[in-house]
């Protein structure tokens, strides 16, 4: 039986801890297998966390499941936000990416890093035209169970078995593929979520949403109620406040400018609503962020949310 090749690697900073188990062994027989697990890891960031993923020389991808908070993935072309319940996959050999947490929510996730050959992609059609994609797991128990079994193997809590480890990864890919085949989030609805995500200030009311996307009132409200457990405008408002939190934490613009930028023309209303949501004024939030990106204990999120943003 093969000796366990995984070694523990721990990174601890003021606001986060990352524990991973990495296979540093020599890469052999790359073309004879569909993939090889190179690392299992856990990220736990109370506030800020950032990782720069540079293009490597091997074909590789990561599977990352978000247990809590929000993960922001930025590239030269776009920025995407993923949330609790999202399983994201991204090719780490295609382009440079920056992964970071939303400081207002923190981030807790588990992940796998794998190298692969093209046959795996042909079998599962993993990436198609996308280099980053996501599925939202309404019932993640099965995949989390598989992640836990992998963890027990790479950490040495159970006897290491290379064949069994591969079988567990195949099962995870199979579960993800099942979710991808469920046509719950159409391209149209994904486009709507994308527009709201990046420009929530563009939609002052429900009428503006309906006019922009040419969708019926009933269909839009039903979609948000069924899949996001909220109303369209509450979702938009939540995005406005989330955008305001980011600007307050990272930008120096006056509060009134940020309020206007995020779609709040009435500054007193913005300040009072912000305090009701987060337990502090925007100015207090900014001051706390200067010494330590603050983690509000009363952030109210509309969960679960889908991250299928194009």
Buried (B, 14 or more C-beta within 10 A) or exposed (E): EEEBBBEEEEEEEEBBBBBBBBBEEEEEEEEEBBBBBBBBBBBBBBBBBEBEBEEEEEBBBBBBBBBBBBBBBBBEEEEBBBBBBBBBBBBBBBBEBEBBBBBBBBBBBBBBBBBBBEEBBEEBEBBEEEBBBBBBBEEBEEBBEBBEBBBEBBBEEEEBBBEEBBEBBBBBBEBBBEBBEEEBBEEEBBBBBBBBBBBBBEBEEBEEBBEBBEBEEEEBBEBBEEBBEBBBBBBBBBBBBBBBBBBBBEEEEEBBEBBBBBBBEEBEEBBEBBBEBBEBBBEBBBEBBEEEBBBBEEBEBBEBBBBBBE
